[in-house]
């Protein structure tokens, strides 16, 4: 009887170990449904997600399904990913990720490039119709976070409105403005709110995603757009948006398949047709 009990215990223990090993190897095994489909939760910000519908179509053969988890601003998705509330996120460029990791100690890594979203200056059409019409005292709204705020200041510099300390690279702050060619008032706000503030400003610097969400067309509604040609803008590589995973999951095979699905002609076609230049594919 004792031998039988020992043998049964050994079988149970071996089974538990096997299940644990499988869960550790594959990732997301707990999210596999009765049909064998693995659901991967991806954090996003904004209403510009049609490419993920195309990706899900491509992933059907692999029995993988992306479930989008939408956040209202840029402050939350990296924390949610780091804490295990989601599996991946796709909302930020490399410079933002690098800064967030540095500031908060997140154990996160980029696992694939996606798009670049050029910044543009969008004008209050009741006040100005061109950059040249911006005058002393006019209010320009920019993103409040360090990386996008610095990027916005470099765009205002490229537009001839201000000059920044060249030693600060592509992430200057308002304190690094060395000259106001036009004595504008620069106000900072969270990126997702900038389009809503536009009626109270002369202009606002808004990225492609937030502009698209607000119904703004960069080809029709902006008066100056960021140059994303790497030959002219040395910061472009840092401005590429990425899919991000926890460091421990950077080699997860399921996540690699999601990145591969993103890097397809089908997704590129969706991006080009849906967003009218708000996003540019980088693969």
N, C-alpha and C positions, 0 to 999 in steps of 0.2 A: 504493500500500500504506500509506504514511504517512497519507494522508487518511482511509483506512478505519479505521486504528487510532485516529486522533484522534476520528473520529465515534463509534466504539464506546466510547471512554473517556468522551466527553461524555454518551452515553446512560446509562452505568453511574453516573457521578457524579450526573446528574439524578435517577436512580432512588433512589440512596442519600439524596439531599437530600429527596426526596418522602416516603420512609419516615420520615426523622427528623422532618419537619414533622408528619406524621400522629401519630407517637408523642408529640410535644410537645403537640399540640392536644387530643387526646381523653382522655389519661390512661388508664393501665391497659391500653394496647394490647398489652403483652407478656403480659397475663393473659386474652387472648381465645382461647377454645378453637376446635376445628375446626368447631363449630356456630355460631360467632359470638357465644357467650355471654361477657360480661366478668365476671370474678370480682373482687370488691372485698373485701379483708381488713379486718374491723372488730374492734378490740380491745375486750373487755368484761371485767368482773370479776363473778364470782358466777353462780349458777344461776337466773337469772330472765330468760330470753331467748326466751320463747314468741312475743313480738311480732315477732321477726325471722323466724320461720317465716311469719307472715302477710305481712310485708313481701316476703319472697322470692316468695310466691305472686303478689303484686301486680306484682312486677317482671319476671315471666316474659315478659310481652308486649314488654318493652323489652330482652330478652336480657341482663339484669343479674342476677347472683347474689351475695348477701352470704355470705361465709365468715367465721364467728366465730373469733377467736383469743382464747382464754381466759387470763386472768392471775390470779394468786393474791392480789395485793394492789394497792393504789392507787399504789404507787411506780413501777411499770414502764410502764404503757401510754402515758404521754406521751413518755417517752424513746424507746420503740419507734416511735411515730409520727414523732417528730422525726427519728429516724435512718433512716426509710424502711423499717422492717421490716414495718409494716402501713400501710394506706391511710387509715383513719379510726379514731377510737375513740368509744365512747359509754358512759361509766361515771361521769362526774363532773359536779358543778354548776359554775356560772360562777365562784363565789368560789374553789373549789379550782383551777380552770384559771388564773385570774388570778394566784394566789399561786405556782403552779408555774412559770409564765412569768417572773414577777418573780424568783424564786429561782434559776432554772436557765437562763434566757435562751432558752427554746424559741421557735421560729418557728411558732406554732400559733394557730389561730383557730376560734371557734365558727361553725358554718354552719347550725345549726338547733336550736331548743328541742325537748325531748322530754317529760319528766315531772318532777314534784317528788316526792321520797321523804321524807315527814315523819319526823323523829326521834321516838322514843318511849322512855320509861323502862320497861324490862322487869324485872319483879321475880322474885327467887328465891322461889318460892311456899312454900317451907319456912320462910322467914324473915319475909316481910311480904306483906300482901295489898292495901296501899294506900300512897300517899305519906305519909299521916299517921302510919303505923306506923314509918317510918324514924326511927331514934334516934341519939343520940351514939355515935360509934365505928363505925357501919355503913360498909361499903366500897361505893362507887359507882364503876363502871368507865366511862370515857369514851374516845372516839377520841383518838389521840395526835397526829394532824396538826393544824396550826394552825387551819384553817378549820372543820373538823368538831368539833375540840375546843372551840373558842370557841362554836360553835353549841350544843354540849352543855351548856356552862356556862350559857348563856342559858336553856336549857330547865330546868336545875336551879333557876335563879333564878325562872323563871315558876312553878315548882312550889312556891316558897316556902322552899327549902332553904338558899339562899345569896343574897348580894347582890354585884353586880359594879360596878366603876367605870363609870359611864355614859359617860365620855369614850372608852372603848375600843370603843364600838359593838357590833357583833355578833360580834367575834372577840377577846374577852378571853382571857387566860391564867389559870392558877391564881394567879399573882402579883397579878392584878387583882381577886381576891375581897376585898371590903372587909368582909364580915361573914358569919359562919356562923350562920344561924338554928338549924340543927341541926349539931352538930360531926361532920359526916361526913368520911370519909377518901376522897379522890378519887384513883383510880389510872388511869393512861393506858396504852392498848394499841392496837395496829394495829386498824383498824376491823373487818377480816374475822375477827378472833379473839375479839371481845367476847362473842358468844353462847356460845362454848366456855368462857369465863371465868365465866359467870353462876353456875354451881354454887358457885364460891368467893367470890362477892360477895353483897351484899344486893340489888343491882340493877345494871343496866347500861344505858347510853344507846346505842341501836343504830338505824341507819337502816333504812328500809323494805326495801332490797335484801338486806342482810345478814341481817335478821330473817327474810325470806322463805326465803332459802337454808337457814337453820337450822331451818325449820319452825315459826317463831313467827308468830302471827296478830295484827296490831296491834289488831284490834277485840276480841280475846278475851284476849290474853296481856300487854297493856301496862297500866300504871297511870297514865300521863300522856303526852299526845301534843302535839307541837309545833303551834301555831296557824299555819296557812299561808294565812290570809286576809290579803291585802295591806293591807286597811284596818286590821288590828290588828298586823301584823308588817311593818315597813319593810324587813326584810332579805330578804323572799321572792323578789324578782326575782333576787337574787344566788344563790339556792338552787335555781334551775331547772337541771335536768340538760340537757346539750347533746351534740350530735354535733360532733366536732372534726376538722379537717383541717389539714394543713400550710398555712401562709399562702400559699404559691405555688399551692396547689390549691383555694383558697376558691371560685373561680368554675367549677370543674370541672362540666361538664354532667351527667356520670354521677352524681356525688355529690349534685347538686341533685335528681336523680330519686329517690335514696334518701331524702332528707329529705322530699320530697313524698309518697312512699309511707308514711313514718312518720306524716305529718299527715293521716291518713284516718280515716273512721268505723270502718273494719274493724279498724284497729290499736287505736283507742280501745276498741272492744268487747272485743278480746282482753285488753287491760290491765285493764279493769274486771272481766272474768269470771275472770281467772287470779289476780289478786294481792290481791283483797279489801281494797283501801285502802292497801296497802303503797306503791303508786305512784298519783299523780293526774296525769292528762293536762293539759297547759297550753296546747294549741293550740285 
